[in-house]
Amino acid sequence: MSTPVGTVTGTGAPSLGAVALSGAAEPVVHQLVSAVSSSAELAALDLHQQLSLLTAASEPWRHPDTRRRSRVPVVLAQALGREWPSRIHAGLSDRPGDPVAPHQLPHLAEEVRAVLDGDRARRDEFVAEVVRLLGEGQPR
């Protein structure tokens, strides 16, 4: 049985993957949104919270025409764990809210892609942490 385009198997919720790619600088955003949209942690939230978190996860990593910074790269670096900043020199501190330097975004995307494509338990742990961290920044 085929899945209708734009839905996530098992949830029936529309996928925001196409929305994510429309303004995203990093292709990994689509993969991230897909993983978040199918997580048990997201399913446990009410619809308004689900949409807010999916919107946050699909935010472009770069805003070339403005000085505004996306918090998604910082959330992803934190979700990857403390070992991530030590692997990439100069530009990322352990303090929440510190920006990930633009030159680090490709490395971050590679790390995120590796986790999402890798071991199921590590992937689930990572996605749960992303949902938690994104949720901390959302109004209730």
C-alpha positions as CSV (number, residue, x, y, z in Angstrom):
1,M,0.0,0.0,0.0
2,S,1.4,3.3,-0.9
3,T,1.6,6.4,1.3
4,P,0.1,9.6,0.0
5,V,2.6,12.2,-0.8
6,G,3.1,14.6,2.1
7,T,2.1,12.3,4.9
8,V,4.2,10.4,7.4
9,T,3.4,6.7,7.7
10,G,1.7,5.8,10.9
11,T,0.8,9.3,12.0
12,G,-1.4,10.6,9.2
13,A,0.1,14.1,9.9
14,P,1.2,16.2,7.0
15,S,5.0,16.3,6.5
16,L,6.6,19.8,6.3
17,G,9.6,18.4,4.4
18,A,8.7,20.3,1.3
19,V,8.2,23.5,3.3
20,A,11.6,23.0,5.0
21,L,13.4,22.6,1.7
22,S,11.8,25.7,0.1
23,G,13.9,28.0,2.2
24,A,16.6,25.8,3.7
25,A,20.3,26.1,2.9
26,E,21.0,22.6,4.1
27,P,19.4,19.5,2.5
28,V,19.6,17.7,5.9
29,V,16.7,19.8,7.1
30,H,14.3,17.6,5.1
31,Q,15.7,14.5,6.8
32,L,15.6,16.2,10.2
33,V,12.0,17.2,9.8
34,S,11.0,13.8,8.6
35,A,12.7,12.2,11.7
36,V,11.1,14.7,14.1
37,S,7.6,14.4,12.5
38,S,7.6,10.6,13.0
39,S,8.9,10.6,16.6
40,A,6.9,9.4,19.6
41,E,7.8,12.5,21.5
42,L,6.2,14.7,18.9
43,A,3.1,12.5,18.7
44,A,2.6,12.9,22.5
45,L,2.1,16.7,22.1
46,D,-1.0,18.5,21.1
47,L,-1.5,19.6,17.5
48,H,-0.5,23.2,18.2
49,Q,2.8,22.2,19.8
50,Q,3.4,19.7,17.0
51,L,3.1,22.3,14.4
52,S,5.2,24.8,16.3
53,L,8.0,22.2,16.7
54,L,7.9,21.2,13.1
55,T,8.0,24.8,12.0
56,A,11.0,25.4,14.3
57,A,12.8,22.2,13.0
58,S,12.2,23.3,9.4
59,E,13.6,26.8,9.8
60,P,16.4,27.6,7.4
61,W,19.9,27.4,9.0
62,R,21.0,30.5,7.4
63,H,19.3,33.8,6.9
64,P,21.5,35.5,4.2
65,D,19.5,38.7,4.0
66,T,19.3,39.4,7.7
67,R,21.6,39.2,10.8
68,R,19.1,36.9,12.5
69,R,20.5,33.5,13.4
70,S,18.6,30.3,13.5
71,R,18.7,28.4,16.7
72,V,18.4,25.0,15.0
73,P,22.1,24.5,14.5
74,V,22.7,25.2,18.2
75,V,20.0,22.7,19.2
76,L,21.4,20.1,16.9
77,A,24.9,20.5,18.2
78,Q,23.6,20.2,21.8
79,A,21.6,17.2,20.9
80,L,24.7,15.5,19.3
81,G,26.4,15.9,22.7
82,R,29.3,17.5,24.2
83,E,31.8,15.7,22.0
84,W,30.6,17.6,18.9
85,P,32.1,21.0,19.9
86,S,35.5,19.4,20.6
87,R,35.6,17.9,17.2
88,I,35.3,21.2,15.4
89,H,37.7,23.9,16.4
90,A,36.8,27.6,17.0
91,G,33.3,28.9,17.2
92,L,31.0,26.8,19.3
93,S,30.8,27.0,23.1
94,D,28.9,24.8,25.5
95,R,26.6,27.7,26.5
96,P,23.1,27.5,25.1
97,G,22.3,30.2,22.6
98,D,25.9,30.6,21.3
99,P,25.8,30.5,17.5
100,V,27.4,27.8,15.4
101,A,29.8,29.5,13.1
102,P,28.8,29.5,9.4
103,H,32.0,27.5,8.4
104,Q,30.8,24.7,10.8
105,L,27.4,24.2,9.3
106,P,28.6,21.6,6.7
107,H,30.3,19.6,9.4
108,L,27.2,19.8,11.6
109,A,25.1,18.6,8.7
110,E,27.4,15.6,8.1
111,E,27.2,14.7,11.8
112,V,23.4,15.0,11.9
113,R,23.0,13.0,8.7
114,A,25.3,10.3,10.1
115,V,23.2,10.0,13.3
116,L,19.9,10.0,11.4
117,D,21.2,7.3,9.0
118,G,22.9,5.3,11.7
119,D,22.0,3.2,14.7
120,R,18.2,3.2,15.5
121,A,18.7,3.6,19.3
122,R,21.1,6.6,18.8
123,R,18.8,8.1,16.2
124,D,15.8,7.9,18.5
125,E,17.8,9.4,21.4
126,F,19.0,12.2,19.2
127,V,15.5,13.0,17.8
128,A,14.0,12.9,21.3
129,E,16.6,15.4,22.5
130,V,16.0,17.7,19.5
131,V,12.2,17.7,20.2
132,R,12.9,18.4,23.9
133,L,15.3,21.3,23.1
134,L,13.1,22.8,20.5
135,G,10.1,22.5,22.9
136,E,12.0,24.5,25.5
137,G,12.0,27.5,23.2
138,Q,8.3,27.3,22.3
139,P,5.5,29.2,24.1
140,R,3.1,26.9,25.8
